Amino acid sequence: MTRDRADDYDEKKQLILQRAAALFARKGYEITTMLEVAKACNASKSHLYHYFPAKEDLLFAIVSNHTGMLSAELSDVLAQAGPASRRFERFVDKFVTIAADYRYEQLVLLNDLTFLPPAKLKTIRKTESDLVTMLSNLLTEINPEVMSATEVQAPYSLLLFGMIIWTFTWYKKAGALAPGELAIRISDLFLNGFRAGKKRTAAGSTAGPAAKAKAS
């Protein structure tokens, strides 16, 4: 007889994923035990195994949910109307926002993929590859001349993703620089270069009220 799911099954499953991601990010997947995850969830190991039969299943659920969300959200951004440069800014802002809100999941994705079995790793790599292609197509819209050489298309995309992903090894959204500001600076740096960068606010202006008053 099939065991019926409790009404709060999905909520409990999500709690396990969140607590496990925090543990894996802080301590490392390899040395974190299922017992530690269970304790973090105020549950028994048997309760945990009801949701995830093995630790690798838990890891896969964390990274597949995260990459799936990234893919869906970023696809929605690219489907919006507007010039390519504006969609690029929205793309970066969305990625930074998600990475800030799900920092632990982002760190697990960065550090622990190699612990997945080959078939599951291949699934995650495919989603990551799709994201690279997605960004490469957008960058081609922005500067088709630079992106005309096939050999530079993936590297340009990976440079941007690498900048954002590695930032979250140290960046926390509660710090002095809010995610929106960080996203603006990443977009400016990538599209315009450091020399051409200007002081901008999250609202998109290039100077504050005092500077505008002085200019007038």
C-alpha positions as CSV (number, residue, x, y, z in Angstrom):
1,M,0.0,0.0,0.0
2,T,1.3,3.4,-1.0
3,R,1.9,5.8,1.9
4,D,-0.2,9.0,1.6
5,R,1.7,12.3,1.7
6,A,1.0,14.6,4.6
7,D,-0.6,18.0,3.8
8,D,2.6,19.8,4.7
9,Y,4.9,17.4,2.8
10,D,6.2,20.1,0.4
11,E,6.8,22.6,3.2
12,K,8.8,20.1,5.2
13,K,10.8,19.1,2.1
14,Q,11.6,22.7,1.4
15,L,12.8,23.2,5.0
16,I,15.1,20.2,4.7
17,L,16.6,21.6,1.5
18,Q,17.2,25.0,3.1
19,R,18.8,23.7,6.3
20,A,20.9,21.2,4.3
21,A,22.1,23.9,1.9
22,A,23.2,26.0,4.9
23,L,25.1,23.1,6.5
24,F,26.7,22.0,3.2
25,A,27.8,25.6,2.5
26,R,29.2,26.2,5.9
27,K,30.8,22.9,6.7
28,G,31.1,21.2,3.3
29,Y,29.0,18.4,1.8
30,E,31.6,15.7,2.2
31,I,31.9,15.8,6.0
32,T,28.3,16.8,6.8
33,T,26.2,13.8,7.9
34,M,22.6,13.1,7.4
35,L,22.2,13.0,11.2
36,E,23.5,16.6,11.4
37,V,20.9,17.6,8.7
38,A,18.2,15.8,10.6
39,K,19.1,17.6,13.8
40,A,19.2,21.0,12.0
41,C,15.6,20.2,11.0
42,N,14.5,19.0,14.4
43,A,13.8,15.7,12.9
44,S,14.9,12.1,13.0
45,K,17.1,10.4,10.5
46,S,14.2,8.1,9.5
47,H,12.1,11.2,8.9
48,L,14.8,12.7,6.7
49,Y,15.2,9.4,4.7
50,H,11.5,9.5,4.0
51,Y,12.2,12.6,1.8
52,F,15.7,11.8,0.6
53,P,16.9,8.2,0.6
54,A,20.5,9.2,0.3
55,K,22.7,12.2,0.9
56,E,23.5,12.5,-2.9
57,D,19.7,12.8,-3.5
58,L,19.6,15.7,-1.1
59,L,22.5,17.4,-2.8
60,F,21.0,16.8,-6.3
61,A,17.7,18.3,-5.1
62,I,19.4,21.4,-3.8
63,V,21.4,22.1,-7.0
64,S,18.7,21.1,-9.5
65,N,16.1,23.2,-7.8
66,H,18.5,26.2,-7.8
67,T,19.7,25.9,-11.4
68,G,16.1,25.2,-12.5
69,M,15.0,28.4,-10.9
70,L,17.9,30.4,-12.4
71,S,17.1,29.1,-15.8
72,A,13.4,29.9,-15.6
73,E,13.8,33.4,-14.1
74,L,16.6,34.4,-16.5
75,S,14.7,33.1,-19.5
76,D,11.7,35.3,-18.4
77,V,14.1,38.3,-18.3
78,L,15.4,37.7,-21.8
79,A,11.9,37.3,-23.1
80,Q,11.0,40.8,-22.0
81,A,10.8,43.7,-24.5
82,G,13.5,46.4,-24.7
83,P,17.0,46.9,-26.1
84,A,19.6,44.2,-25.5
85,S,21.7,46.3,-23.2
86,R,18.7,46.9,-20.9
87,R,17.8,43.2,-20.9
88,F,21.5,42.6,-20.0
89,E,21.1,44.8,-16.9
90,R,17.9,43.0,-15.9
91,F,19.7,39.7,-16.5
92,V,22.5,40.6,-14.1
93,D,20.1,42.1,-11.6
94,K,18.0,39.0,-11.5
95,F,21.0,36.7,-11.2
96,V,22.5,38.8,-8.4
97,T,19.2,39.0,-6.6
98,I,18.7,35.2,-6.7
99,A,22.3,34.5,-5.6
100,A,21.9,36.9,-2.7
101,D,18.6,35.4,-1.6
102,Y,19.9,31.9,-2.0
103,R,23.5,32.3,-1.1
104,Y,23.9,28.9,0.5
105,E,22.4,27.1,-2.5
106,Q,24.8,29.1,-4.8
107,L,27.8,28.1,-2.7
108,V,26.8,24.4,-2.8
109,L,26.4,24.7,-6.5
110,L,29.9,26.2,-6.7
111,N,31.7,23.8,-4.3
112,D,30.0,20.4,-4.2
113,L,28.9,19.4,-7.7
114,T,31.8,16.9,-8.0
115,F,30.1,14.7,-5.4
116,L,27.2,13.9,-7.6
117,P,27.2,10.7,-9.6
118,P,27.9,11.1,-13.3
119,A,24.3,10.9,-14.6
120,K,23.1,13.6,-12.1
121,L,26.1,15.7,-12.7
122,K,25.4,15.6,-16.4
123,T,21.9,16.9,-15.8
124,I,23.2,20.0,-13.9
125,R,26.0,20.6,-16.4
126,K,23.4,20.7,-19.2
127,T,21.4,23.4,-17.4
128,E,24.6,25.4,-16.8
129,S,25.5,25.0,-20.5
130,D,22.1,26.3,-21.5
131,L,22.6,29.3,-19.3
132,V,26.0,30.0,-20.9
133,T,24.3,29.8,-24.4
134,M,21.5,32.1,-23.2
135,L,23.9,34.8,-22.1
136,S,26.1,34.3,-25.2
137,N,23.1,35.0,-27.4
138,L,22.4,38.2,-25.5
139,L,26.0,39.4,-25.7
140,T,25.9,38.8,-29.4
141,E,22.9,41.1,-29.7
142,I,24.9,43.8,-27.8
143,N,28.1,43.5,-29.8
144,P,27.9,41.1,-32.7
145,E,31.4,42.0,-34.0
146,V,33.1,41.0,-30.8
147,M,31.0,37.8,-30.5
148,S,31.5,36.8,-34.2
149,A,34.4,34.6,-33.3
150,T,33.0,31.3,-32.0
151,E,36.0,30.7,-29.7
152,V,35.2,33.8,-27.6
153,Q,31.5,33.3,-27.1
154,A,31.5,30.9,-24.1
155,P,34.5,32.6,-22.5
156,Y,32.8,36.0,-22.4
157,S,29.7,34.5,-20.9
158,L,31.8,32.5,-18.3
159,L,33.7,35.7,-17.4
160,L,30.5,37.3,-16.3
161,F,29.1,34.3,-14.6
162,G,32.4,33.7,-12.9
163,M,32.5,37.3,-11.6
164,I,29.0,37.0,-10.1
165,I,29.4,33.4,-8.7
166,W,32.8,34.0,-7.0
167,T,31.5,37.3,-5.6
168,F,29.1,35.3,-3.4
169,T,31.9,33.5,-1.7
170,W,32.3,36.7,0.3
171,Y,29.4,39.0,-0.5
172,K,26.4,39.1,1.8
173,K,23.3,41.2,1.0
174,A,23.2,42.7,4.5
175,G,26.5,44.5,3.9
176,A,27.0,48.1,2.8
177,L,26.4,47.5,-0.9
178,A,22.9,46.3,-1.6
179,P,22.3,43.7,-4.3
180,G,20.8,46.2,-6.7
181,E,23.8,48.4,-6.4
182,L,26.1,45.5,-6.9
183,A,24.2,44.4,-10.0
184,I,24.6,47.9,-11.5
185,R,28.3,48.0,-10.9
186,I,28.8,44.5,-12.4
187,S,26.8,45.6,-15.5
188,D,28.7,48.8,-15.9
189,L,32.1,47.1,-15.3
190,F,31.3,44.4,-17.9
191,L,29.8,46.5,-20.6
192,N,31.7,49.8,-20.2
193,G,35.0,48.9,-18.4
194,F,36.4,50.5,-15.3
195,R,37.7,53.7,-16.9
196,A,34.3,54.5,-18.4
197,G,32.4,53.7,-15.2
198,K,30.3,56.5,-13.6
199,K,28.7,56.8,-10.2
200,R,25.2,55.5,-10.4
201,T,22.4,54.8,-7.9
202,A,20.1,51.9,-7.8
203,A,17.5,54.1,-9.5
204,G,19.8,54.3,-12.5
205,S,20.8,58.0,-12.3
206,T,24.5,58.8,-13.0
207,A,24.8,61.4,-10.2
208,G,23.1,62.5,-7.0
209,P,21.1,65.7,-6.5
210,A,24.0,67.7,-5.2
211,A,26.1,66.9,-8.3
212,K,23.1,67.8,-10.6
213,A,22.6,71.1,-8.8
214,K,26.3,72.0,-9.2
215,A,26.2,71.1,-12.9
216,S,23.2,73.5,-13.4
